[in-house]
Amino acid sequence: MKFAIAAIALLALGASRPALANAQLAEEKQCMQCHAMDRGSIGPSFQTIKAVYQRMKNPEASLMAVIQEGNDANLGPHWGRARMPNGSERPRISDREARQLARWILS
């Protein structure tokens, strides 16, 4: 249901097919349970993540590590008391998928 709402919102904003595929991947990997595009939830919005990581050295690699390892990556900022799950607590995210998600978030 969440993905359907996100897809409708993305379509309304004129999102491309790749953006929809990225949103679907984020839903499948359970990212959308804690994150949203433009508002904080349990975790920060993707817009906030983008703003912070773009100021870092090697933002894509750093974000990929956090996407795959959660707080265990010990690389990026984590907001509030919420803990980002590690790879054993959610679906496995391959290097290709992590790169795809990181590029989408940083774009």
Secondary structure, DSSP 8 states (H G I E B T S, - for coil): -HHHHHHHHHHHTT--HHHHHHHHHHHHTTGGGT--SSS-SSS--HHHHHHHHTTSSSHHHHHHHHHHHGGGG--S---SS-----GGGS----HHHHHHHHHHHH-
